[in-house]
Amino acid sequence: MDQSSAPSKLTIPFANAGGKNTIPTASQIGITPGAASYADGFPPLTRTPLAAGGTPPSGLDMNGILYDLSAAARWALIEGGLPFDATFAAAIGGYPRGARCLMSSGNGYWVSLVNNNTTNPDTNAQGWAPMWAQFRVRALSAATTLTANDVGRLIVVTASATITLPAGGTVASGHRISFMATTAGSATIQRQGSDLLLYKNSSTVTSLTLGSADTLDLEWDGANWLIVGGTAQLQYAAAFGATLAATGQQILPSGLIIKWGPTPTVAGNSSASVTFSSAFPNAVYGWVPMGGKVATGQGSTLISGGLTVSGGTLTNTGANQVDAGVYLAWGR
């Protein structure tokens, strides 16, 4: 079969302006003699000879049947979508796996992941996934609470605002939402209810702040929002690990590690040991001790030496005490 075999398009349903009956679903046997229904089609009475008490089929019934079928075919030909219908779902025992429903926003489709699906995806996306979504970028400039309809979208925050995530219980496991901040200020992405944002498999936060041009990717795993990507999650990545305190370190993606911390008071003409905040795992390249003040009008020289991955030695070559200071060391 090729494209030349395509059927003619129906511009209007059969008997659109003609007389027709509305065909009921329930059987009309014993109610209206000879009336068609979706339960029976044309009943046996319409196939019984007139001489034996039969009733001929109704032309209005035929028009009604063909109208229904051609209207459905016409909608299918234009690839029109239909939203979730709870009454229809109950009547058929739920949507089958692979069925699609138009989102209530009209901007995409939901596809059912399970059989016998009676859950409304516009209010609870469990058992559904977004597909063929159009206009999937949503710009927000004020405080907004997202819903399951925002799953799969890129949320662009254009002004300082707090954006609340969809309730996790309304989102199917494995679904993601992405964020990008274009505001000159900051945007806050926060949980809804008792949901948590999970990083490093066990640590959690309740919100994240995005600065200008920051991005964030979140995935619902059925229990928590996983922080899986974006610049905002780099603070939790091993490649950017940091201990931000008076004694701490910063790891860079290249593998370079910068450490800092206090140096002790060094008496005149003596030495003191300095232990880094933690040992460099591979090598130390250098360090700079920055001693504290010396008595007014006096001079002392602080010399660093004995450098190892764990620390070094400070030697005061003068007679005056050098007060406690700080050090900066680098390695990998």
C-alpha positions in Angstrom: 0.0 0.0 0.0 1.2 3.5 -0.8 0.0 7.1 -0.3 -2.2 6.9 -3.4 -4.4 4.4 -1.5 -5.3 7.1 1.1 -9.1 7.3 1.6 -11.1 10.4 0.7 -11.4 12.9 3.6 -14.7 13.4 5.2 -15.5 17.1 5.4 -18.8 16.5 7.2 -20.4 13.3 8.8 -22.9 11.2 6.9 -26.4 12.6 7.2 -25.0 15.8 8.8 -28.1 17.8 7.8 -30.4 14.8 7.3 -32.9 13.1 9.6 -31.4 10.6 12.0 -32.0 8.9 15.3 -29.7 9.1 18.2 -28.7 5.5 18.7 -28.9 4.3 22.3 -26.4 2.0 23.9 -28.9 -0.2 25.7 -31.0 -2.8 23.9 -34.4 -1.5 22.6 -36.0 -5.0 22.4 -39.3 -4.9 24.2 -39.2 -1.1 24.3 -39.3 0.1 20.7 -40.1 -2.6 18.1 -37.3 -2.8 15.5 -35.2 0.0 17.0 -31.4 -0.3 16.6 -29.0 -0.1 19.6 -25.3 -0.5 20.0 -26.0 -3.5 22.2 -28.0 -5.4 19.6 -27.4 -3.6 16.3 -30.6 -4.1 14.3 -32.7 -6.6 16.4 -34.0 -9.9 15.1 -37.4 -8.3 14.5 -36.0 -6.4 11.5 -34.9 -9.7 9.9 -38.3 -11.3 10.4 -40.7 -11.4 7.4 -43.4 -8.7 7.6 -46.0 -11.4 7.2 -44.7 -13.0 10.3 -44.9 -9.8 12.3 -41.5 -8.4 11.4 -40.6 -4.7 11.4 -38.4 -3.2 8.6 -35.2 -1.4 9.7 -35.5 2.3 10.1 -33.7 4.6 7.7 -33.4 7.1 10.5 -31.6 4.5 12.6 -29.3 3.8 9.6 -28.6 7.5 9.3 -27.9 7.7 13.0 -25.4 4.8 13.0 -23.6 6.1 9.9 -23.5 9.6 11.4 -21.8 8.4 14.6 -19.3 6.3 12.7 -18.4 8.9 10.1 -18.2 11.6 12.7 -15.6 9.5 14.6 -13.8 8.7 11.4 -13.7 12.4 10.4 -12.2 13.3 13.8 -9.6 10.6 13.4 -8.8 11.8 9.9 -7.9 15.2 11.2 -5.9 13.5 14.1 -8.0 15.3 16.6 -7.3 14.4 20.2 -9.8 13.6 23.0 -9.3 14.5 26.6 -9.6 12.0 29.5 -13.3 11.1 30.1 -14.0 9.5 33.4 -17.5 8.3 32.4 -16.1 6.7 29.2 -13.2 5.2 31.1 -15.6 3.6 33.6 -17.8 2.3 30.8 -14.9 0.5 29.0 -13.1 -0.6 32.2 -10.3 2.0 31.8 -8.0 3.1 29.1 -5.6 0.4 27.7 -1.8 0.6 27.8 -0.7 2.9 24.9 -3.9 4.9 24.7 -3.4 8.6 24.5 -5.5 11.5 25.9 -5.3 15.2 25.0 -4.0 17.2 28.0 -6.6 19.6 29.4 -4.3 22.5 28.4 -4.5 21.3 24.8 -0.7 21.5 24.6 0.2 17.8 24.4 -0.9 14.3 25.1 -0.8 11.8 27.9 -0.1 8.1 27.0 -1.3 5.4 29.3 1.5 3.2 30.8 -0.9 0.5 32.2 -4.0 -1.3 31.2 -7.5 -0.6 32.7 -6.4 3.0 33.5 -9.1 5.1 35.2 -6.9 7.7 36.7 -7.3 11.3 35.3 -3.8 12.3 34.2 -4.5 16.0 34.4 -4.9 15.7 38.2 -2.8 12.6 38.9 -0.2 11.4 36.4 0.4 8.0 38.0 0.2 5.5 35.2 0.6 8.1 32.5 3.5 9.8 30.7 3.6 13.0 28.6 4.1 12.6 24.9 4.2 14.7 21.7 4.0 17.7 23.9 3.9 21.1 22.2 4.8 24.4 23.7 6.8 22.6 26.4 8.6 25.8 27.5 6.6 27.6 30.3 7.8 31.0 31.4 7.0 32.1 34.9 7.5 35.5 36.5 5.6 35.1 39.8 5.1 32.5 42.6 3.5 29.4 41.0 2.6 25.9 42.1 3.3 23.4 39.3 1.0 20.5 38.5 1.4 17.1 36.8 0.8 19.0 33.5 4.2 20.5 33.9 6.0 17.2 33.8 8.5 17.1 30.9 8.5 20.9 30.6 11.3 23.4 30.7 10.3 26.0 33.3 11.9 29.3 32.6 11.8 31.6 35.6 12.1 35.2 34.4 11.8 37.1 37.7 12.7 36.5 41.4 10.0 34.1 42.5 9.3 30.9 44.4 8.2 27.9 42.3 6.6 25.0 44.1 7.0 21.5 42.6 4.0 19.3 41.8 3.0 17.0 44.6 5.0 13.8 44.2 2.0 11.6 44.6 0.6 13.0 41.3 3.7 12.3 39.2 4.7 8.9 37.8 8.1 7.6 38.7 10.8 8.5 36.2 9.2 11.7 35.1 11.4 14.9 35.0 11.0 18.7 35.1 13.8 21.1 34.1 14.3 24.7 35.2 16.3 27.7 33.9 16.6 31.0 35.7 16.9 34.1 33.5 16.2 36.6 36.3 18.9 39.0 37.4 18.0 38.0 41.0 17.4 34.5 42.2 14.6 31.9 41.9 13.7 29.3 44.6 12.5 25.8 43.6 10.8 24.3 46.6 9.0 21.1 47.5 5.3 20.6 48.0 4.1 19.1 51.3 6.6 16.7 52.8 8.3 15.7 49.5 12.1 16.0 49.6 14.8 16.8 47.1 17.4 14.1 47.2 21.2 14.3 46.3 24.1 11.8 46.8 21.5 9.1 47.3 20.8 9.9 50.9 21.1 13.7 51.6 18.0 15.9 51.2 17.0 19.5 51.0 13.6 21.1 50.9 14.5 23.8 48.3 17.2 25.0 45.9 18.1 28.5 44.8 18.9 29.3 41.2 21.0 32.3 40.3 20.9 34.0 36.9 21.5 31.5 34.1 21.4 28.5 36.5 19.7 25.3 35.5 18.2 22.4 37.4 16.9 18.9 36.4 14.7 17.0 38.8 13.3 13.4 38.5 10.6 11.9 40.6 11.6 8.4 41.7 8.4 7.5 43.4 9.5 8.8 46.8 11.7 11.9 46.3 12.7 14.4 43.7 16.1 13.4 42.6 18.5 16.2 41.7 20.0 14.7 38.5 21.4 17.6 36.5 21.9 21.3 35.9 24.4 23.9 37.3 22.5 24.1 40.6 23.4 20.5 41.5 27.1 21.0 41.0 27.4 22.1 44.6 26.5 18.5 45.5 28.8 16.8 42.8 32.0 15.1 43.9 33.8 17.1 41.2 32.8 20.3 43.0 33.0 19.0 46.6 33.6 21.7 49.1 33.8 22.2 52.9 33.0 25.9 53.4 34.3 26.7 56.8 37.3 28.4 58.5 39.1 25.1 57.8 38.0 23.7 54.5 38.6 22.9 50.9 37.3 23.2 47.4 37.5 20.5 44.7 37.5 21.6 41.1 36.5 19.5 38.0 40.1 19.4 36.8 41.0 17.5 40.0 42.8 20.5 41.6 42.1 20.8 45.3 42.5 24.0 47.2 42.7 23.8 51.0 42.8 26.5 53.7 42.9 26.8 57.4 44.6 28.4 60.4 48.3 28.6 61.2 49.6 28.5 64.8 51.4 31.2 66.7 55.2 30.8 66.1 57.5 32.0 68.8 60.8 33.7 67.9 63.5 31.5 66.6 61.3 28.4 66.6 59.2 26.2 64.4 55.6 25.0 64.4 53.7 22.3 62.5 50.7 22.9 60.3 48.2 20.1 59.6 46.0 20.6 56.5 42.2 20.3 56.9 42.6 16.8 55.3 45.5 15.1 53.4 45.7 15.6 49.6 44.9 12.2 48.2 47.5 12.2 45.5 50.0 15.1 45.6 50.6 18.6 47.0 52.0 21.3 44.7 52.6 24.2 47.1 51.3 26.3 50.0 51.5 29.8 51.2 51.4 30.5 55.0 50.2 34.0 55.8 51.3 34.7 59.4 49.7 37.1 61.8 51.0 40.4 63.1 54.4 40.9 64.7 55.1 43.4 67.6 55.2 47.0 66.4 58.5 48.1 65.0 59.9 44.6 65.1 60.6 42.2 62.3 60.5 38.4 61.9 60.7 36.2 58.9 58.3 33.2 58.6 59.7 30.4 56.3 57.6 27.5 55.1 59.1 24.0 54.7 58.7 20.3 55.3 55.7 20.2 52.9 53.8 16.9 52.7 50.3 15.9 51.5 49.2 16.3 55.2 50.8 19.6 56.1 54.1 21.5 56.6 56.4 23.3 58.9 56.7 27.0 59.7 60.0 28.4 60.9 60.3 31.9 62.5 63.9 33.1 61.9 63.4 36.3 63.9 63.3 37.0 67.6 59.8 38.2 67.7 56.6 36.1 67.9 54.5 35.8 64.8 50.8 35.5 65.7 48.4 32.9 64.3 47.4 33.4 60.7 46.1 31.3 57.8 47.4 29.1 55.0 46.4 28.3 51.4 47.6 25.0 49.9 46.9 23.4 46.5 47.3 19.9 45.1 45.2 17.0 43.9 
